[in-house]
Every structure is written in structure tokens, then in C-alpha cells.
Amino acid sequence: MKFKVTEIINFDTIKVSPMWSWKNPNGTILEGDILRIWGSFTPPHGTSAAKYAKEKLEKLLKDQLVDLRNPKIIIKQEEAKVSPIACDVYLNDVNIMLYFPEYKV
């Protein structure tokens, strides 16, 4: 299923449409429209590096259709301020982290 990137929240967090839904291994269904990008190291917020990274991500992904693969729970849903999951994000079958080697973990 393809998801349209509707907003870049910061370098490692995006908003997509339609909402994603994932059943985790213990059977709990997680869903939302915000997720973290797996494998990224975010520059400190408020820095010029963070601004540059977000702008680069916006140019690449804003309004594009992406695939979300390999969801991982990164925090308990009840503790999550934004999203409890992170996914590999693919644009045209290419993991987007290949475009950001300087921020890859």
C-alpha cells in the first residue's frame, strides 16, 4: 500500500495519508498518521543542520507516494508523544536513508 507524505514534522518524523495500521506481535493494533523514519540520526533541534535536513527531506518526500516497510515498536503507545512506531520509508523502491548517508545510523 502506498502512503502520501502530507507533512514533514522534522527530519525523522513524517505525517502520511491514509492512516497506517499495524498489528504488533502481541496482537495489539497500532494506528495513526505519524511515524518515525527508521535508521535516521536527527541533528539537534534548532540547529542549522536540523533545518537543512528537514528541508532536504521536504524536497524529496513532500506530496510523494511512499511505501512503509518493516514497522518496529520504538516506544509504548501510551508513552508516545508522536508515534509508537518507526518504519523503513521507500520512495520508488529505494530506502530514503540512502539519500541521507550523513544521518544514517
C-alpha positions as CSV (number, residue, x, y, z in Angstrom):
1,M,0.0,0.0,0.0
2,K,1.2,3.5,-0.9
3,F,1.0,6.4,1.5
4,K,1.2,10.1,0.6
5,V,3.5,12.2,2.7
6,T,1.4,15.1,3.7
7,E,3.8,16.8,6.2
8,I,7.4,16.7,7.3
9,I,7.3,17.3,11.0
10,N,11.1,17.1,11.5
11,F,13.9,15.1,9.9
12,D,12.9,11.8,11.4
13,T,9.1,12.2,11.7
14,I,6.5,12.4,8.9
15,K,2.8,12.5,8.5
16,V,1.1,10.3,5.9
17,S,-2.3,9.7,4.4
18,P,-4.2,7.4,4.7
19,M,-3.6,6.4,8.3
20,W,-1.3,3.4,8.8
21,S,-2.4,0.4,10.8
22,W,-0.2,-2.4,12.1
23,K,-0.9,-5.4,14.3
24,N,2.1,-5.9,16.6
25,P,3.3,-9.3,17.6
26,N,1.2,-9.4,20.8
27,G,-2.0,-8.7,18.8
28,T,-2.4,-5.0,19.6
29,I,-3.4,-2.9,16.7
30,L,-1.5,0.3,16.4
31,E,-2.6,3.0,14.0
32,G,-2.0,6.6,13.2
33,D,-0.9,9.1,10.6
34,I,2.5,10.0,12.1
35,L,5.6,7.8,12.1
36,R,9.3,7.9,12.7
37,I,11.8,7.1,9.9
38,W,13.8,4.1,10.9
39,G,17.6,4.4,10.7
40,S,17.9,8.1,11.0
41,F,20.0,10.2,13.3
42,T,18.4,13.6,13.8
43,P,20.7,16.6,14.1
44,P,19.9,18.6,17.3
45,H,16.7,20.5,17.0
46,G,17.1,24.2,16.4
47,T,20.5,23.9,14.7
48,S,21.2,24.8,11.1
49,A,22.0,21.1,10.4
50,A,18.4,20.2,11.6
51,K,16.9,22.9,9.4
52,Y,19.0,21.7,6.4
53,A,18.0,18.0,6.9
54,K,14.3,18.9,7.2
55,E,14.4,21.0,4.0
56,K,16.2,18.2,2.1
57,L,13.6,15.7,3.3
58,E,10.7,18.0,2.3
59,K,12.2,18.4,-1.2
60,L,12.4,14.6,-1.5
61,L,9.2,13.4,0.1
62,K,6.5,16.1,0.4
63,D,3.4,15.0,-1.5
64,Q,5.1,11.9,-2.8
65,L,3.8,8.3,-2.5
66,V,5.9,6.1,-0.3
67,D,6.0,2.5,0.9
68,L,6.3,1.8,4.7
69,R,8.1,-1.3,5.4
70,N,9.4,-3.3,8.4
71,P,7.5,-1.5,11.2
72,K,9.2,-1.5,14.6
73,I,7.8,-0.6,18.0
74,I,10.1,2.1,19.4
75,I,8.1,3.2,22.4
76,K,5.0,2.0,24.2
77,Q,1.9,3.6,22.6
78,E,0.7,5.1,25.9
79,E,4.1,6.8,26.3
80,A,4.4,8.0,22.7
81,K,4.2,11.7,22.2
82,V,4.1,11.4,18.4
83,S,4.3,7.8,17.1
84,P,4.9,4.4,18.7
85,I,6.4,3.0,15.6
86,A,9.3,3.6,13.1
87,C,9.4,2.2,9.6
88,D,11.7,2.0,6.7
89,V,10.4,4.5,4.2
90,Y,10.8,3.7,0.5
91,L,10.4,6.1,-2.4
92,N,10.4,4.3,-5.8
93,D,11.7,1.2,-4.1
94,V,14.7,3.0,-2.7
95,N,15.1,3.3,1.1
96,I,15.2,7.1,1.6
97,M,18.1,6.8,4.1
98,L,20.3,6.1,1.1
99,Y,19.8,9.8,0.2
100,F,21.0,10.8,3.7
101,P,24.2,9.0,4.4
102,E,25.3,11.7,6.8
103,Y,22.3,11.0,9.0
104,K,22.1,7.2,8.8
105,V,22.6,5.2,12.0
